[in-house]
Amino acid sequence: MPQEARPEIGDKNAGFTIIEVLVAITVVATVLTAIGMLTGATTRGVRSLEQHVTLVETTRAVIAGLPPRDQLSSGEFTGDLDGSRWRVGVSPFFGDAAALSPDSPWIPASISIQVRSPSGAALNLQTVRLQRKRE
């Protein structure tokens, strides 16, 4: 059986050159950097989505807690819910909506809802709610 030719330890072909080692280290460092950047971006994206979902859930709870249409009056309401500060402003949608349509039983009210989480993220919502005219 022929014996395999093994390079001797002092032989020039016995191992990797310094260039090959540096190229391998550069490739590994580049791949690790890319993985680290991707992981960081994913973590920031997940955190942002969690904050947004929390703000939307808090806004839903605030809307659900608004007084019924017949009890809703103009003004400003504030509060705190699960650490998030909220503010609701109710004002007439038009200056004098009753004068615009005297035969309609409804008056539109502009509702502005602002929710701010403890981290500083904020959600602003503008909507219109119809109210029965008070006679």
Secondary structure, DSSP 4 states (H G I P E B T S, - for coil): -PPP-PPPTTSTTSS--HHHHHHHHHHHHHHHHHHHHHHHHHHHHHHHHHHHHHHHHHHHHHHHTSPPGGG--SEEEEEEETTEEEEEEEEESSTTHHHH-TT-SEEEEEEEEEEE-TTS-EEEEEEEEEEEPP-
